[in-house]
Amino acid sequence: MNSMWEEIKKENRNMVRLHCEQKIQNMYELSIGNKMKSGHYSKPGCYQLYRLDIDEMTINYENEVKDCDEHETKVALSGFMEQEKVNEKNVLMMDQKMMAEDRKREFERLEKTYIQRQKTLRKEFEDALKYEQERNEKHRNQMEMERIEYQRKQDEKLNCIQIMHERENDKLRNQIAIFEANQSMQLQYQHAMKVMESLELEKSIAFDVRKLQEQNKIDAQRRDVEREEENRKNQKKFNAIDIKLENMQSRQGNNSGCFIS
């Protein structure tokens, strides 16, 4: 009885294990197997994708067989993983190879880009240097032209100043000549004016003398009139006094006659 029961249990375990192996194999074929066939794991970084898919499949498998015997599910999974190591190794080697090739291509691309960039920078530097040289040359030419133009203007100004100085000197000489001529004429004029002033003074003196003589004559006549008027007044006074004296004598005579009689 025990032997039969052990045989049944063994058969059940085998059936569970077979079921789990088929389950995990089917899940593998539907996901990872199809990706293997389609070349999904034939690009750089494919090993990481492969490991993610293995982990996802393992989780799904464990969920699917959670009601089965745990030991058998683990044995089936372990056996499958042992068989899958070959594929995993191939994927890893493929990934490493492609990563190496990708790094090589990236290095070559970077190297090419670097070389092209160096050429571009060298070309830009040469163009910038050429432009700067041309600009400096143009600037020097411009500065030289400006210096020549400035010197020309300065020469013109100097010539104008010299001409102005010469004109001023000529004008000053003319003014000096005119002044000297005017000075001579002024001296002559002053001499003439002095002569005229002398003549005018003599005329004025003569006029003043005549005027003074006339005034003296008028004053003398006025004094004569005043003396005559004074004399007449004095004569009148003398006459009045004489009359009074005569009257007094007459009265005295009359009085004497009265006393005598």
C-alpha positions in Angstrom: 0.0 0.0 0.0 2.8 2.4 0.9 4.7 1.5 -2.1 1.7 2.2 -4.3 1.1 5.5 -2.6 4.7 6.5 -3.1 4.4 5.5 -6.7 1.3 7.7 -7.1 3.0 10.6 -5.4 6.1 10.2 -7.6 3.9 10.1 -10.7 2.1 13.2 -9.5 5.3 15.0 -8.9 6.5 14.0 -12.3 3.3 15.3 -13.8 3.5 18.5 -11.9 7.1 19.0 -12.9 6.3 18.2 -16.5 3.4 20.6 -16.3 5.7 23.3 -15.0 8.4 22.6 -17.5 5.8 22.8 -20.3 4.4 26.0 -18.8 7.7 27.7 -18.5 8.7 26.5 -22.0 5.5 27.8 -23.5 6.0 31.2 -21.8 9.6 31.3 -23.0 8.6 30.6 -26.6 5.9 33.2 -26.6 8.1 36.0 -25.3 11.8 35.4 -25.4 11.9 32.7 -28.0 10.0 34.9 -30.5 12.3 37.8 -29.7 15.3 35.5 -30.3 14.0 34.6 -33.7 13.2 38.2 -34.7 16.7 39.4 -33.8 15.4 41.6 -30.9 18.5 40.6 -28.9 20.9 41.5 -31.7 21.7 45.1 -30.8 23.9 46.8 -28.2 22.4 46.5 -24.7 20.5 43.4 -25.6 21.7 41.4 -22.6 20.1 43.8 -20.2 16.8 43.5 -22.2 17.2 39.8 -22.2 17.6 39.8 -18.4 14.6 42.0 -17.9 12.5 39.7 -20.0 13.8 36.6 -18.1 12.9 38.2 -14.8 9.5 39.2 -16.1 8.8 35.7 -17.4 10.0 34.2 -14.0 7.5 36.4 -12.2 4.7 35.4 -14.5 5.7 31.8 -14.2 5.6 31.9 -10.4 2.2 33.5 -10.5 0.9 30.8 -12.9 2.1 27.8 -10.8 1.6 29.2 -7.3 -1.0 26.6 -6.7 1.4 23.7 -7.6 3.9 22.0 -5.5 6.5 24.7 -4.7 9.4 22.3 -4.8 8.5 21.0 -8.2 7.9 24.5 -9.6 11.4 25.5 -8.4 13.0 22.3 -9.8 11.4 22.9 -13.2 12.5 26.6 -13.2 16.0 25.6 -12.1 16.3 23.0 -14.8 15.0 25.5 -17.4 17.5 28.1 -16.3 20.3 25.7 -16.4 19.4 24.8 -20.0 19.0 28.5 -20.8 22.5 29.4 -19.7 23.8 28.6 -23.2 21.4 31.1 -24.7 22.2 33.6 -22.0 25.9 33.2 -22.6 25.3 33.7 -26.4 23.2 36.8 -25.8 25.9 38.2 -23.4 28.7 37.5 -25.9 26.6 39.0 -28.7 25.9 42.1 -26.5 29.6 42.4 -25.6 30.6 42.1 -29.2 28.0 44.6 -30.4 28.9 46.9 -27.5 32.5 46.7 -28.5 31.6 47.2 -32.2 29.3 50.1 -31.2 32.0 51.6 -29.0 34.4 51.2 -31.9 32.0 52.9 -34.3 31.3 55.6 -31.7 35.0 56.1 -31.3 35.5 56.2 -35.0 32.6 58.6 -35.3 34.0 60.8 -32.5 37.4 60.6 -34.1 36.0 61.6 -37.4 34.0 64.3 -35.9 37.0 65.5 -34.0 39.2 65.5 -37.1 36.4 67.3 -39.0 36.0 69.7 -36.2 39.7 70.4 -36.1 39.6 71.0 -39.9 36.6 73.3 -39.4 38.3 75.1 -36.5 41.5 75.4 -38.5 39.6 76.8 -41.5 37.7 79.2 -39.2 40.9 80.3 -37.6 42.6 80.8 -41.0 39.6 82.7 -42.2 39.4 84.8 -39.0 43.2 85.4 -39.3 42.9 86.4 -42.9 39.9 88.6 -42.1 41.8 90.2 -39.2 44.9 90.7 -41.4 42.7 92.3 -44.1 40.9 94.4 -41.5 44.2 95.5 -40.0 45.6 96.3 -43.4 42.4 98.2 -44.3 42.6 100.0 -40.9 46.2 100.9 -41.5 45.4 102.2 -45.0 42.5 104.1 -43.6 44.7 105.5 -40.8 47.3 106.5 -43.4 44.7 108.1 -45.6 43.3 110.0 -42.5 46.9 111.0 -41.6 47.5 112.3 -45.1 44.2 114.1 -45.1 44.8 115.5 -41.6 48.3 116.7 -42.7 46.8 118.2 -45.8 44.2 120.1 -43.8 46.9 121.2 -41.3 49.1 122.4 -44.2 46.1 124.3 -45.6 45.3 125.8 -42.2 49.0 126.7 -41.8 49.0 128.3 -45.3 45.8 130.1 -44.4 47.3 131.3 -41.2 50.5 132.4 -43.0 48.4 134.2 -45.6 46.3 135.8 -42.8 49.4 136.8 -41.0 50.8 138.3 -44.2 47.6 140.1 -44.8 47.5 141.3 -41.2 51.1 142.4 -41.5 50.3 144.2 -44.8 47.2 145.8 -43.1 49.3 146.8 -40.1 52.0 148.3 -42.4 49.3 150.1 -44.3 47.8 151.3 -41.0 51.2 152.4 -39.8 51.8 154.2 -43.1 48.3 155.8 -42.9 48.9 156.6 -39.2 52.2 158.2 -40.0 50.6 160.1 -42.9 47.7 161.0 -40.6 50.2 161.9 -37.9 52.0 164.3 -40.2 48.6 165.7 -41.3 47.6 165.8 -37.6 50.7 167.7 -36.7 50.0 170.1 -39.6 46.4 170.3 -38.5 47.4 170.9 -34.9 49.8 173.6 -36.0 47.1 175.2 -38.1 44.6 174.8 -35.3 47.1 176.5 -33.0 47.6 179.3 -35.4 43.8 179.6 -35.7 43.4 179.4 -32.0 46.0 182.1 -31.6 44.2 184.2 -34.1 40.9 183.5 -32.5 42.5 184.4 -29.1 43.8 187.6 -30.5 40.3 188.4 -31.9 38.8 187.4 -28.6 41.2 189.6 -26.7 40.6 192.5 -29.0 36.9 191.9 -28.7 37.2 191.7 -25.0 39.3 194.9 -25.0 36.7 196.7 -27.1 33.9 195.3 -25.0 35.8 196.4 -21.8 36.5 199.8 -23.3 32.8 200.1 -24.2 31.8 199.0 -20.7 34.3 201.4 -19.2 32.9 204.2 -21.4 29.4 203.2 -20.4 30.4 203.0 -16.7 32.1 206.4 -17.0 29.0 207.9 -18.6 26.9 206.2 -15.9 29.2 207.6 -13.2 29.0 211.1 -14.8 25.2 210.9 -14.8 25.3 209.7 -11.2 27.7 212.6 -10.2 25.5 215.1 -12.0 22.5 213.7 -10.3 24.3 213.7 -7.0 25.5 217.3 -7.6 21.9 218.3 -8.4 20.7 216.7 -5.2 23.5 218.3 -3.2 22.7 221.7 -4.9 19.1 221.3 -4.0 20.1 220.6 -0.4 22.4 223.6 -0.4 19.7 225.7 -1.9 17.3 224.5 0.8 19.8 225.3 3.4 20.4 228.8 2.0 16.7 229.4 2.0 16.4 228.2 5.6 19.3 230.5 6.6 17.7 233.4 4.8 14.5 232.7 6.5 16.2 232.5 9.9 18.0 235.7 9.3 14.8 237.4 8.2 13.0 236.2 11.3 15.9 237.3 13.5 15.8 240.8 11.9 12.1 241.1 12.6 12.6 240.1 16.1 15.4 242.7 16.6 13.1 245.5 15.3 10.5 244.6 17.8 12.8 244.8 20.8 14.2 248.2 19.7 10.9 249.9 19.3 
